[in-house]
Amino acid sequence: MAKYLFAVLVALFFSLNAHSADGKSTGNFAYYGFEPDIVTNYISNRKKLGFVKISVELMVKDPKHLQQIEHHDPLLRAAIVEVLGNQPEDKVKSLTGREDIRRECFETVNRLLEAETGEQSVVNLLFTKYLYD
């Protein structure tokens, strides 16, 4: 339950902070969700194979960017899977580690989009579901 509450609070925080200092909205944001959920293995300290299943939502600056994001979905999905697959078990299972992973995924996605489209259109990356074993 705490895992889901954390994701909701992060989403709420960023939606409330989507205004400039003068109170006006800074953008017409849109969201892109990866379907189906991303499932991959991670580096486990035990002999048992560890896995993580996440739902990822990308917050973009403008709805016009959704078509670009959808076009590059396979590239972005593969990058997120690679980031998750290279994480140690203790990082996957901790709240601070999860935030580090989220930031790394966000930076990787924006770096790839800038290389492919010439601009960083993703404002935020949210884990709306985060399950591990």
N, C-alpha and C positions, 0 to 999 in steps of 0.2 A: 504494500500500500504506500509506503514511504517513497518507493521508486517512482510511482505514478504521480504522487503529489509533487515531487521535485520537478518533473517535466511540466506539469501544469503551472507551477509557480514561475518557472523560467519563461514559459510562453506568455504568461500574464505580465511579467516584468517587462519584457520587450515590447509587448503591445501597448502598455501604458507609457513607455518611454519613446514611442514613435511620434513624438511631438517636439517641435523646436522650443526654444526658450520663450518665444512670444505666444505659445499655446496653439499655434497652427500646425496642422498635420504636415509632416516632412515627406510624405510619399503616399502613393496608392499601392500598398503592398498586396502581394498575392502569395499563395502557397502551392508548392508542388510536393506531392507525396510519392515516394517510391513504392510501387506495387509489384510483386508481393513483398512482404517483409524481408529484410536482409538477414540471412542465417549463415554463420560461418564458425569455424573452430578458432580457438585461441591457444596460446602456449600455456599448458597446464603443468603444475608442479607434481601432480600425481600421475600414476600410470594410466588413469582413465582420461579419455579425450574430453576436453572442455568445449562447450559451444556457447554462442551468444546469438540471440534473436532480437533484432531491433526494428522499430518503425522509424523512418527518417522523414522529416518534413523540411523542405527548403523554403525560407522566406525570401522572396525576391522583391526588388525595388519597384517593379512595374509589371502588370499583367502581360505586357507585350514580350517579356523575357521568358514566359512559360514555354513558348514554342522552342526556343533555343535550349532550354533545360531539358525538355522532353526529347529533343533530337540527340542530346548528349547523355541521356539516361544511362546507357550501357557503360560508357566511360566513367561516369561519376559513381555508379554502383560498384564497378570493379575497384575503383580507388578506395571507396569506403570499406569494402571487404578486405583489401590489402592492409589498410590501417588497423582494422580490428584484428586481423589474423596475426599481426606482429606484436600484439600486446601480451604482457605477462598476466598470469591469473590474478595476482594481488591488485593490479591496476584495474582489471575488468570488474572486480568485485567491490571496489571501494568507491564512495561518492566523489571524492576528489579525483581519483583516477578516471572515473567516468566523464567528469568535466574536462579533464585533459584530453581524453579521446575525442570528445565532441569538438573541442577547439581544433585539434589536429585534423579531423575530418572536414571541418569548416574551411580551414586554411588550404587544405589540399583541393577541395572542390573549387574554391575561388581561383586558385593558381591554375588549375586545369581549364576552367572557363575563360580566364584571361588569355591563356595560350591559344584557345580555340576560337574565341569570339572577339577578343580585344578588349573586353571589359569584365569587371567583377560584379556580376548582377545579384549575387546572393548576399543578403543582409545578415541572415542568421541561419543556423542549422539546428534543428530541434530533434531530440530523441523523444518521441511520444510513447514508445514502448521500449522497455529494456529488460530482457530476461536472460539469465545465464544459468549454466549448470556446470 
